[in-house]
Amino acid sequence: MCNQYYFYAVDDDFGPFFIKFSSYFPYTVRINLNGHEYAKRQLEKESIAFEELDNGVLSCENPKRLQQILDDLDEAKIESVIHKWFNILPHPFAAEDQEVGFRYRISILQAEFAKTQVFDRPLSGRQLFEEVIRENIDLGRPGKVSLLFNRRITKRHSRAFLYPCYYPRRHTLTACQLQDFQDQAVL
């Protein structure tokens, strides 16, 4: 049996979050923070009016400042909130352990990024919608379906696959090739 210890808290800067400590070596920790909650807290601190959603912001009195707040959210701010709560909550590494080198290193297990489009007029949104639909319908046509399902997989087949992706420039790239583009990341 493995025990996990959850701490649910509300931070002044990041809002609600949780920390999960494992009870077994190497005493891994999982921390869930939400960038939308961070943005809402910062807007409240600066008295900027906004209409919130459950996991986002519907409208904002000063959208440029909201964007700047989100752009300024960096690893230093995330590390500071984590270390702040490590100093408050009990965890397995006593001061003596930390003195001889036992400490937590922060890494990203999962990150979710949202690209929110704001349109100047309804027609712009409609044009984007039509383009997204066209790109995705086109991928499923008989001449293109082999891009995704190009061979029969049997039990003797190796488990390593390169999954092709349909890139907007209308040519196929495997996932490992996509990593070469600076503006994209394959996780």
C-alpha positions as CSV (number, residue, x, y, z in Angstrom):
1,M,0.0,0.0,0.0
2,C,1.3,3.5,-0.9
3,N,-0.1,6.5,0.8
4,Q,-0.4,9.9,-0.8
5,Y,-0.9,13.1,1.2
6,Y,-2.9,15.9,-0.4
7,F,-2.8,19.5,0.8
8,Y,-5.4,21.8,-0.7
9,A,-4.6,25.5,-0.2
10,V,-5.4,28.9,-1.6
11,D,-2.4,31.2,-2.3
12,D,-2.6,35.0,-2.4
13,D,-1.0,35.1,-5.9
14,F,-2.0,31.8,-7.5
15,G,-5.4,31.1,-6.0
16,P,-6.6,27.5,-5.3
17,F,-4.1,24.7,-5.9
18,F,-3.0,21.3,-4.4
19,I,0.2,19.6,-3.5
20,K,0.4,15.8,-3.3
21,F,3.3,14.2,-1.4
22,S,4.2,10.5,-1.8
23,S,4.9,8.6,1.4
24,Y,7.7,6.4,-0.2
25,F,11.2,7.1,-1.5
26,P,12.1,9.2,-3.5
27,Y,9.1,11.2,-2.0
28,T,7.8,12.6,-5.2
29,V,5.6,15.7,-5.1
30,R,3.0,16.8,-7.6
31,I,1.8,20.4,-7.6
32,N,-1.2,21.6,-9.6
33,L,-1.4,25.3,-10.3
34,N,-3.7,27.1,-12.7
35,G,-2.6,30.1,-14.8
36,H,-6.2,31.4,-15.1
37,E,-6.5,31.6,-11.3
38,Y,-3.1,33.4,-11.2
39,A,-4.4,35.9,-13.8
40,K,-7.7,36.5,-11.9
41,R,-5.8,37.1,-8.6
42,Q,-3.5,39.6,-10.2
43,L,-6.5,41.5,-11.8
44,E,-8.2,41.6,-8.5
45,K,-5.1,43.0,-6.8
46,E,-4.9,45.7,-9.4
47,S,-8.6,46.4,-9.2
48,I,-9.1,45.7,-12.9
49,A,-12.7,44.8,-13.6
50,F,-13.2,41.4,-15.4
51,E,-15.9,38.8,-15.9
52,E,-14.7,35.4,-15.0
53,L,-15.4,31.9,-16.2
54,D,-14.9,28.7,-14.3
55,N,-11.5,28.3,-15.9
56,G,-10.8,31.6,-17.6
57,V,-11.7,35.2,-18.2
58,L,-14.7,36.1,-20.4
59,S,-14.0,39.9,-20.6
60,C,-11.6,42.3,-19.1
61,E,-11.5,46.1,-18.6
62,N,-7.9,46.2,-19.6
63,P,-7.1,43.2,-21.9
64,K,-3.5,44.5,-22.6
65,R,-2.7,44.4,-18.9
66,L,-4.2,40.9,-18.7
67,Q,-2.0,39.7,-21.5
68,Q,1.0,41.3,-19.8
69,I,0.2,39.6,-16.5
70,L,0.1,36.2,-18.3
71,D,3.3,37.0,-20.2
72,D,5.1,37.8,-16.9
73,L,4.1,34.5,-15.4
74,D,7.5,32.7,-15.5
75,E,9.4,29.9,-13.8
76,A,10.7,32.2,-11.1
77,K,7.1,33.0,-9.9
78,I,6.2,29.3,-10.1
79,E,9.3,28.3,-8.1
80,S,8.7,31.0,-5.5
81,V,5.2,29.8,-4.8
82,I,6.4,26.2,-4.6
83,H,9.2,27.0,-2.2
84,K,6.9,29.2,-0.1
85,W,4.5,26.3,0.5
86,F,7.4,23.8,1.0
87,N,8.4,26.1,3.9
88,I,4.9,26.0,5.3
89,L,3.8,22.4,4.8
90,P,5.4,19.4,6.4
91,H,7.5,17.2,4.0
92,P,9.9,14.3,4.3
93,F,13.2,16.2,4.1
94,A,14.2,17.6,7.4
95,A,16.7,20.4,7.7
96,E,19.5,17.8,8.2
97,D,18.5,16.0,5.0
98,Q,18.6,19.3,3.1
99,E,22.0,20.2,4.4
100,V,23.5,17.0,3.0
101,G,21.9,17.6,-0.4
102,F,18.4,16.1,-0.3
103,R,16.0,18.6,-1.9
104,Y,13.3,18.8,-4.5
105,R,14.1,19.7,-8.1
106,I,11.2,21.2,-10.0
107,S,10.3,19.7,-13.4
108,I,7.2,19.8,-15.5
109,L,5.3,16.5,-15.8
110,Q,2.3,18.0,-17.5
111,A,1.6,21.5,-18.9
112,E,-1.5,22.5,-20.7
113,F,-1.4,25.6,-22.9
114,A,-4.5,27.3,-24.3
115,K,-4.5,29.5,-27.4
116,T,-7.4,31.8,-27.0
117,Q,-8.4,33.7,-30.1
118,V,-10.0,37.1,-29.8
119,F,-11.8,38.3,-32.9
120,D,-12.3,41.9,-34.0
121,R,-15.6,40.9,-35.7
122,P,-17.8,37.8,-36.1
123,L,-16.6,37.2,-39.7
124,S,-13.0,36.7,-38.5
125,G,-14.2,33.9,-36.2
126,R,-16.3,32.3,-38.9
127,Q,-13.3,32.3,-41.3
128,L,-11.1,30.6,-38.8
129,F,-13.8,28.1,-38.0
130,E,-14.2,27.3,-41.7
131,E,-10.5,26.8,-42.2
132,V,-10.2,24.5,-39.2
133,I,-13.1,22.4,-40.4
134,R,-11.7,22.2,-44.0
135,E,-8.2,21.1,-42.8
136,N,-9.7,18.4,-40.6
137,I,-12.2,17.1,-43.1
138,D,-9.6,17.0,-45.8
139,L,-7.3,14.8,-43.7
140,G,-10.0,12.1,-43.6
141,R,-10.5,11.8,-47.3
142,P,-9.6,8.4,-48.9
143,G,-6.5,9.8,-50.6
144,K,-5.2,11.2,-47.3
145,V,-6.3,8.5,-44.8
146,S,-3.1,6.5,-45.4
147,L,-1.2,9.4,-43.7
148,L,-2.7,8.1,-40.5
149,F,-3.4,4.5,-41.2
150,N,-0.7,3.4,-43.6
151,R,0.1,-0.1,-42.6
152,R,-1.4,-3.2,-40.9
153,I,-0.1,-3.7,-37.3
154,T,0.4,-7.3,-36.2
155,K,1.5,-8.8,-32.9
156,R,5.1,-9.2,-34.3
157,H,5.4,-5.5,-35.1
158,S,7.7,-3.4,-33.0
159,R,6.0,-0.9,-30.7
160,A,8.0,2.1,-32.0
161,F,5.9,4.3,-34.3
162,L,6.4,7.6,-36.0
163,Y,3.0,9.3,-36.2
164,P,2.6,11.6,-39.1
165,C,1.0,14.9,-38.6
166,Y,-0.7,17.0,-41.3
167,Y,1.0,20.4,-41.2
168,P,-0.8,23.5,-42.4
169,R,1.7,23.9,-45.2
170,R,0.1,20.9,-46.8
171,H,2.8,18.3,-46.4
172,T,3.2,15.4,-43.9
173,L,5.7,15.5,-41.1
174,T,6.4,12.9,-38.4
175,A,6.3,13.9,-34.8
176,C,10.1,13.9,-34.5
177,Q,10.4,16.2,-37.5
178,L,7.9,18.6,-36.0
179,Q,10.3,19.1,-33.1
180,D,12.6,20.9,-35.5
181,F,10.2,23.8,-35.8
182,Q,11.0,26.5,-33.2
183,D,7.3,27.5,-32.7
184,Q,6.1,24.0,-31.9
185,A,6.8,21.4,-29.3
186,V,6.1,17.7,-29.3
187,L,5.5,16.4,-25.8
